[in-house]
Amino acid sequence: MSDSNTTDFTNPSTFILLGIPGLEAAYIWISIPFCAMYTTAVLGNFTILFIVKREPSLHTPMFYFLCMLAVTDLVMSTSTLPKMLSIFWFNSREISFSACLTQMYFVHSFSTMESGILVAMALDRYVAICHPLRHSTILTNSVVAKICLAVVLRSVILTLPYPFLARRWPYCKTNIIPHSYCGHIAVVNLACADIRISSYYGLFNLLSEIGMDVFFIAVSYTQILRAIFRLPTKDAQFKTFGTCISHLCAILALYIPDLFSSLTQRFGHNVPLDLRVLIASVYLLVPPMLHPIIYGVRTKQIQGRL
């Protein structure tokens, strides 16, 4: 199919990803920071996985969750960045219908999974600060495994309707996606049908996921702050709160770009298309790049091993 193909087709064999519409002349320059962020994400997250695997003293719930976060970051960035670079470097814009739906599922499911892992890490910080003597008995390996399984199942189940709903719509307008990857809204907007079910479910999923996760994180940190303020000295308070800084930075690195990107895709019609697509593309690389840097700088055990 050519880029100008707008004839009727209810089940397109391929889609055409435009990349970042309007910035085609700057693709080489855009690809340089994208490639640097992806390289940093891959090297940083593999380094964390290697260090935790090799150091028995790091086999604790916090570092198990950190390893799960590293794997999630690797999958989320790898599911999109190679295709983006092929568009920027080789003008390879075609993607099969099945591959597009698969990419959609991976992007959204692992984004949801990443949010759930941050909730699990907030629980670990709460137990470590509010119940330090019982930490090892509360967060046993069995409990940690169940938490990880619950996080994975939630993301798998909540995201499953995305590709199924996208597959059932007829696509009779065009197969050109004005985006750099197959996001849910970007794909279903091409359908020549009433897609309110997809749109409402996507918005419900976004708000319920972020709302529920932020609620649990807020409850955890409310209890953490109450415990910190009860400490006898300012030095002890700052030292204890310092153990939460990495986690708080990771939360900000995920939720702020995620919420901004998702809302601009749905409601930011006054925001230029190239800016919306650029923000959505960068969002998939910022958290995977920042997480190993944040934890590498703030975690003394990882610093020591490095």
N, C-alpha and C positions, 0 to 999 in steps of 0.2 A: 504493500500500500504506500502511496506517496503521501507527502505532507499535505497536499491539497485535496485529498480524497474526502469528499463529504457525501458520497452516495449512501443509500440505505444499507445497513448491515446490523443485524441484531446480535451477532456474536463475533466481534472482531478477533482475528487471529493475532494481531499485534496492535500495540499502542505506540505513539510517537511522543517521546519526552523532549520537550523543547529546551530543557535546562533552565536558564534564568532569562526569560524573554526581555529583550531590550538591552542586555549587557553582553551580547555575543562577541562584540569587538574586544571585550576585556577578559575573555575566558582564560587566556594563558595567565594573566595576572591574578585572576581569582583563584585559579587552580593551585598557585604557589602556597598561600596560607592554608587552603583546604588540605593540601597534601601534607603540609607541616603539622597541622593539627591532628590529622589521622595517624601520621607516623608517631607523634608524641603519645597519642592514645594507645596505640598498639604496643609500643616499647614500654610505656609506663605501666599498663595493666598486666602485661606479661611479666614484668619485673616484680610486681606485687605478688602475683601467683607463684613465681619461682621462690621468692624469699619466704613466703608463708609455708610453702611445701617443705623447704629445706630446714626451717628453724622450728624444732618441736615446741619451744616456749611460746610460739605464736599460735599454737593450736587451741585457740579460745573462741568463744562465740563471736566476739567483735571481729576477729580476723576471718572467721568463717563467713560472716556476712559480707565482709570487705571483699573476699574472694568471689563470692556470688555476684557482688556489684561489678567487679572487674570483668567477669565472664559476660554479664549482661551488657556492659559498655562495649566490649569487643564485638559481640554479635550485632548490636544495634548500629554501630558505626560501619561495620563491614557489610551490612545488608544494603547500604545506600551509597557509600563513598566510591567504591570501584566503578559503579555505573555512572556516577556524576563525573568522575575523571575521564571515563571513556567518551562522554559527551563533550567535555571541555577540550580534550586533546585530539580525539579522532572523529568527532562528529557522529558517533555511533548512538543514534537516538532510538532505534527500534527496541522494543521489549515485548515479549510475547504476553498474551492475555493472562495465561496461567502464572508466568513469572511475575507479572505486575501484581496480581492478587497475593501471591506468596510474599513479595516484598512488602506490600501493604500490611499483611498479617504480622510479619516479623517486626516491622517498625512500631506498630501500635502495641503489640503484646509485650515486647521487651521494654517499651517505655512505661507501660503499666507495671511490669515486674520491677523496674528500677524504683518506682515510687514505693512499692510494697517493701522492698529491701530497706529503704530509708526508715520506714515505720518500724521494721524489726530492729534496726540499729538504735532507734530512739528507745525501744523497749530495753535493749541491752544497757544503754546509758542510764536509764531509770533504775534498773535493778542494781547496777554497779555503784550508784551514788546513794540511793535510798535504802538499799538492803545489801551492803557490801559483804557482810559475813555470810549471807545466804546465796550469793551470786552463783557459786558453783553447784549448789544443790537445786536452785530454781531453773537455771539455764543449763541443763544437762545436754549431752550430745543428742539424746533422743528428742528432747524438747526443741532443740535447734533444728534438727532434721524435719520435725513436724511443721515448724514455722516456715522453713524454706519450701516445703511441699505445698503448704497453704498459699504462699506467695505465688508459686508457679501455677497452681491450679486456678487461682483467681484470674491471673492475667490470660491464661489460655481460654478460659470459659467466657470472660467478658469480651474478648476480642474476636471470638469465633464468628459472631454474626456479621462482622464487617465484610469479609470476602464472600460469604454466602448471599448477603443482601446485594452486594455489588454485582455478583454473577447473574442474579435473576432479572436485573434491569435490561431493557433493550437499548442498544447504543446505535441510534440511527442518524446522529448528527455528524459527528466527526470522531476520529480516533486520536486526535492531537491533544496531549495533556500539557497545559502551559505550566509545567513544574519540572523540578529536577529529579523527583522520585514519585512513586505511586502512593501518594497520601490518600486517605479514605475520601475526604471531601473533593479533592482534585479529580478523582476518578468518577465518582457518582454524579458529579455535576455535568458530565458528558452525556448522561442518560436522557433519552427523550421520554421520560415518564415522571410521575409524581414521586419524588424521592424523599418526601417528608419523613418516612419511616427511618431511612438511613440517617438523615440529618438530625432528627430528634434523638435517635438512639446514640449517635455519636456525641451529641451535646450532653445527654444524660450520663453517658459513660465518663466523659471528661469531668463534669462537675461532681458526680458522685464519687469517682475515684480520687480526685484531688481533695474534694471536700471531706471525705471520710478519712483519708490519710493525714491531711493537715489537722483534722480534729484530734486523731490519736496522738500525733506528734505534739500538738499543743497541750494535751492533757499530760503527756509524759514530762514535758519541760516545765509545766506548772508545778508538778510534784518535785522535779529536780531543783527548781529555783527555791522552793520552800525549804528543801533540805539544805541547800547551800547557805541560805540566809540564817539558818540556825547554827552554822558553824561559828566557833568562838572568835576567830581572828579574820581580818581582811585578807591576809596572806593565804590562809587555808581556803577562803572563799574563791579567790582568784585562781588558785592552783586547781581546785576541783572543777570550777567552771571551764578552765583551760582544756580539760579532757573532752569537752563537748564542742569546742570550736570547729574541729574538722568536720564533724557531722553537720553542724549548722551551715557551714560553707557549702557542703555538698547539697543540702536541702535548697539553698538559694540558687545554686548553679543549675539545678534541675527544674524547680517549679516556676521561677520567674520567666525563663525563655519558653518553657512549655506552655504556660498559660497565655503569654503574650502572642506566641505563634498560633496557637489554636484559635484564640478569639479574633485575631486579625484575619485568619483564613475564612471565618464565618461572617464576621460583622465589619471588617475593616475595608469596605468597598472604596472608601476615600483614600486609602493608603495605596500608593503606586504598586502595580503588580510585581515589578522587578524587586522592590523592597520587601514585599510580603514573601516572595519565593526565596530571596536571599536569607531572610531571618529564619524561615522554616528549615532551610538547608544547614545553616550554621548551628541551629539549635541541636541537631543530631550529633554534632561534633564537639560542642562546648563541654557538656558534662563528662563524656568519656575522656576528654583531654585533661580537664581540671581535677577530676577525682584522684588519679594517682599522684598529681602534683600536691594537692591539698593534704592527702594522707601521708605522702612521703616527707613533706616539710614539717607537719605537725605531730607525727607519730615517732617517738624516740626509738621504739623497737625497730622500725623499718630503717630509720636513719642509721642506727648502729650496724645493721646488717649490710647496708649499702657501703 
